[in-house]
Structures are given as C-alpha cells and as structure tokens.
Amino acid sequence: MGPPVATQEIPYVMMHYEKNYTGNARFYGFCVDLLEAVAREVGFSYRLELVPDRKYGAKDPETGEWNGIVRELMRHV
C-alpha cells in the first residue's frame, strides 16, 4: 500500500515552511491531528506525502484517466 496523500487545505492540512521539517512533521492541521490520534488508538503507522499535481481528482472526459488524490489512491490499491 502506498502512502496517504494530501493536498494543502487550510485549516485541515497545512505545511510548515519556516523550518526544515521532514516526514510527517512537515504537516499540521485538523486532519493531520485526527489521523495521528486514530493511528495511535488503532495502532498503525503512516507517511503523508503531497499529491504531485496538488489536485483532489477529476476524471478527464476524453481519456477516462483520473488525476490528483483519486489517481494516487487508485494506483496504490
């Protein structure tokens, strides 16, 4: 399974820019806090990465291909 993917969306997922953060520490916000709490409670680990094209996902009507988070999730299922 691939890493969870994210787009930046204030106040849910934001990124630290002022310091050299690495890994999951780069991200903060409501969804990041929620994911951390669920992972701790349920007992799983995860790695957050930004979606390369920074989109949520839409299907191209001509090619039928998805982009954004939807594409990344489909690739890693």
Phi and psi in degrees as GROMACS dihedral restraints (atoms count N, CA, C in turn):
[ dihedral_restraints ]
;  ai    aj    ak    al  type     phi  dphi    fc
    3     4     5     6     1   -82.6    20    10
    4     5     6     7     1   179.2    20    10
    6     7     8     9     1   -74.9    20    10
    7     8     9    10     1   152.1    20    10
    9    10    11    12     1   -60.1    20    10
   10    11    12    13     1   145.2    20    10
   12    13    14    15     1  -114.3    20    10
   13    14    15    16     1   158.5    20    10
   15    16    17    18     1  -149.0    20    10
   16    17    18    19     1   156.1    20    10
   18    19    20    21     1  -118.7    20    10
   19    20    21    22     1   154.4    20    10
   21    22    23    24     1   -79.3    20    10
   22    23    24    25     1   129.2    20    10
   24    25    26    27     1  -149.8    20    10
   25    26    27    28     1   106.9    20    10
   27    28    29    30     1   -67.8    20    10
   28    29    30    31     1   133.6    20    10
   30    31    32    33     1   -97.3    20    10
   31    32    33    34     1    16.4    20    10
   33    34    35    36     1   -82.1    20    10
   34    35    36    37     1   -47.7    20    10
   36    37    38    39     1  -137.7    20    10
   37    38    39    40     1   118.8    20    10
   39    40    41    42     1  -132.8    20    10
   40    41    42    43     1   165.8    20    10
   42    43    44    45     1  -123.4    20    10
   43    44    45    46     1   138.1    20    10
   45    46    47    48     1   -74.3    20    10
   46    47    48    49     1   127.6    20    10
   48    49    50    51     1  -115.0    20    10
   49    50    51    52     1   -17.1    20    10
   51    52    53    54     1   -79.3    20    10
   52    53    54    55     1   -14.6    20    10
   54    55    56    57     1  -135.6    20    10
   55    56    57    58     1   173.5    20    10
   57    58    59    60     1   -86.9    20    10
   58    59    60    61     1    70.8    20    10
   60    61    62    63     1   -78.9    20    10
   61    62    63    64     1   150.6    20    10
   63    64    65    66     1  -130.8    20    10
   64    65    66    67     1   163.1    20    10
   66    67    68    69     1    58.3    20    10
   67    68    69    70     1  -146.3    20    10
   69    70    71    72     1   -65.5    20    10
   70    71    72    73     1   -21.7    20    10
   72    73    74    75     1   -64.2    20    10
   73    74    75    76     1   -15.9    20    10
   75    76    77    78     1   -66.0    20    10
   76    77    78    79     1   -23.7    20    10
   78    79    80    81     1  -109.5    20    10
   79    80    81    82     1   149.1    20    10
   81    82    83    84     1  -151.1    20    10
   82    83    84    85     1   166.9    20    10
   84    85    86    87     1   129.9    20    10
   85    86    87    88     1   176.6    20    10
   87    88    89    90     1   -57.3    20    10
   88    89    90    91     1   -51.0    20    10
   90    91    92    93     1   -65.9    20    10
   91    92    93    94     1   -34.8    20    10
   93    94    95    96     1   -66.6    20    10
   94    95    96    97     1   -44.3    20    10
   96    97    98    99     1   -61.9    20    10
   97    98    99   100     1   -42.0    20    10
   99   100   101   102     1   -65.0    20    10
  100   101   102   103     1   -45.6    20    10
  102   103   104   105     1   -60.0    20    10
  103   104   105   106     1   -42.9    20    10
  105   106   107   108     1   -61.5    20    10
  106   107   108   109     1   -43.8    20    10
  108   109   110   111     1   -65.5    20    10
  109   110   111   112     1   -43.1    20    10
  111   112   113   114     1   -65.6    20    10
  112   113   114   115     1   -43.7    20    10
  114   115   116   117     1   -60.0    20    10
  115   116   117   118     1   -41.6    20    10
  117   118   119   120     1   -66.1    20    10
  118   119   120   121     1   -44.1    20    10
  120   121   122   123     1   -68.4    20    10
  121   122   123   124     1   -44.1    20    10
  123   124   125   126     1   -84.3    20    10
  124   125   126   127     1   -30.2    20    10
  126   127   128   129     1    92.6    20    10
  127   128   129   130     1    51.7    20    10
  129   130   131   132     1  -133.4    20    10
  130   131   132   133     1   161.4    20    10
  132   133   134   135     1  -112.8    20    10
  133   134   135   136     1   163.2    20    10
  135   136   137   138     1  -155.1    20    10
  136   137   138   139     1   163.8    20    10
  138   139   140   141     1  -135.1    20    10
  139   140   141   142     1   123.7    20    10
  141   142   143   144     1   -90.2    20    10
  142   143   144   145     1   139.3    20    10
  144   145   146   147     1  -139.2    20    10
  145   146   147   148     1   147.6    20    10
  147   148   149   150     1   -75.4    20    10
  148   149   150   151     1   143.6    20    10
  150   151   152   153     1   -68.0    20    10
  151   152   153   154     1   131.2    20    10
  153   154   155   156     1   -53.7    20    10
  154   155   156   157     1   -40.0    20    10
  156   157   158   159     1   -92.8    20    10
  157   158   159   160     1     0.8    20    10
  159   160   161   162     1    57.4    20    10
  160   161   162   163     1    33.0    20    10
  162   163   164   165     1  -117.9    20    10
  163   164   165   166     1   157.6    20    10
  165   166   167   168     1   -74.8    20    10
  166   167   168   169     1   -45.6    20    10
  168   169   170   171     1   138.7    20    10
  169   170   171   172     1   130.0    20    10
  171   172   173   174     1  -146.5    20    10
  172   173   174   175     1   146.9    20    10
  174   175   176   177     1   -88.8    20    10
  175   176   177   178     1   127.7    20    10
  177   178   179   180     1   -72.3    20    10
  178   179   180   181     1   120.0    20    10
  180   181   182   183     1   -64.8    20    10
  181   182   183   184     1   -23.5    20    10
  183   184   185   186     1   -85.2    20    10
  184   185   186   187     1   -44.3    20    10
  186   187   188   189     1   -97.5    20    10
  187   188   189   190     1   -20.5    20    10
  189   190   191   192     1    78.1    20    10
  190   191   192   193     1     2.4    20    10
  192   193   194   195     1   -82.6    20    10
  193   194   195   196     1   145.3    20    10
  195   196   197   198     1   -96.5    20    10
  196   197   198   199     1   157.1    20    10
  198   199   200   201     1  -122.6    20    10
  199   200   201   202     1  -175.6    20    10
  201   202   203   204     1    64.3    20    10
  202   203   204   205     1  -150.4    20    10
  204   205   206   207     1   -60.7    20    10
  205   206   207   208     1   -40.0    20    10
  207   208   209   210     1   -57.9    20    10
  208   209   210   211     1   -45.1    20    10
  210   211   212   213     1   -61.8    20    10
  211   212   213   214     1   -44.9    20    10
  213   214   215   216     1   -62.9    20    10
  214   215   216   217     1   -42.0    20    10
  216   217   218   219     1   -65.3    20    10
  217   218   219   220     1   -40.5    20    10
  219   220   221   222     1   -66.0    20    10
  220   221   222   223     1   -34.6    20    10
  222   223   224   225     1   -69.8    20    10
  223   224   225   226     1   -28.2    20    10
  225   226   227   228     1  -107.9    20    10
  226   227   228   229     1    15.3    20    10
